[in-house]
């Protein structure tokens, strides 16, 4: 990754955070909003909505956290490579 200025780092981090928060919101909202429709489908005798609320959303949240940590590490390294301007 090419070196980033402080402004570029801030814009990329803010855009990524906004997208991941949107994914988090959609995951939580969709699991609750479509729970009634998904209750008709069953997995091992339990409604699919139960699995999505209990397990699926949690796995998505863990994926969001893992992606955020991985991507921010890369962005921070790229920003560290950029020399600071001297006054």
C-alpha positions as CSV (number, residue, x, y, z in Angstrom):
1,X,0.0,0.0,0.0
2,X,1.3,3.5,-0.9
3,X,2.1,5.9,1.9
4,X,-0.9,8.0,3.1
5,X,-1.1,11.5,4.3
6,X,-2.9,12.2,7.6
7,X,-5.9,13.5,5.7
8,X,-6.1,10.5,3.4
9,X,-5.8,8.2,6.4
10,X,-8.7,10.0,8.1
11,X,-11.0,9.9,5.1
12,X,-10.4,6.2,4.5
13,X,-10.8,5.3,8.1
14,X,-14.0,7.3,8.4
15,X,-15.5,5.9,5.2
16,X,-14.7,2.3,6.3
17,X,-16.2,2.9,9.7
18,X,-19.4,4.3,8.2
19,X,-19.8,1.3,5.9
20,X,-19.1,-1.2,8.6
21,X,-21.6,0.5,10.9
22,X,-24.2,0.4,8.1
23,X,-23.5,-3.4,7.7
24,X,-23.9,-3.8,11.5
25,X,-27.2,-1.8,11.4
26,X,-28.6,-3.8,8.5
27,X,-27.6,-7.1,10.1
28,X,-29.4,-6.3,13.3
29,X,-32.4,-4.8,11.6
30,X,-32.9,-7.5,9.0
31,X,-32.7,-10.3,11.5
32,X,-35.5,-8.7,13.5
33,X,-37.6,-7.3,10.6
34,X,-37.7,-10.6,8.6
35,X,-38.0,-12.9,11.7
36,X,-41.7,-13.6,11.1
37,X,-41.2,-14.6,7.5
38,X,-38.1,-16.8,8.4
39,X,-39.9,-18.5,11.2
40,X,-41.6,-20.8,8.7
41,X,-38.2,-22.3,7.7
42,X,-36.7,-24.7,10.2
43,X,-33.1,-26.0,10.8
44,X,-32.9,-29.1,13.0
45,X,-36.4,-28.4,14.3
46,X,-35.7,-24.8,15.3
47,X,-37.0,-21.8,13.3
48,X,-34.4,-20.2,11.0
49,X,-35.0,-16.8,12.6
50,X,-33.8,-18.2,15.9
51,X,-30.5,-19.2,14.3
52,X,-30.0,-15.9,12.5
53,X,-30.7,-13.9,15.7
54,X,-28.7,-16.2,18.0
55,X,-25.8,-17.2,15.9
56,X,-25.7,-15.6,12.5
57,X,-25.7,-12.0,13.6
58,X,-23.0,-12.7,16.2
59,X,-20.8,-14.2,13.5
60,X,-21.3,-11.2,11.3
61,X,-20.4,-8.9,14.2
62,X,-17.2,-10.9,14.8
63,X,-16.4,-10.6,11.1
64,X,-16.9,-6.9,11.2
65,X,-14.5,-6.5,14.1
66,X,-11.9,-8.8,12.5
67,X,-12.1,-6.9,9.2
68,X,-11.9,-3.5,11.0
69,X,-8.8,-4.6,12.9
70,X,-7.0,-6.0,9.8
71,X,-7.8,-3.0,7.6
72,X,-7.0,-0.4,10.2
73,X,-3.6,-2.1,10.8
74,X,-2.9,-1.7,7.1
75,X,-4.0,1.9,7.0
76,X,-2.0,2.8,10.1
77,X,1.2,1.2,8.6
78,X,0.7,3.1,5.4
79,X,0.2,6.4,7.3
80,X,3.3,5.7,9.3
81,X,5.4,5.4,6.2
82,X,4.6,9.0,5.2
83,X,7.1,11.4,6.6
84,X,5.6,14.2,8.7
85,X,5.9,17.7,7.2
86,X,8.4,19.9,9.0
87,X,7.4,23.5,9.9
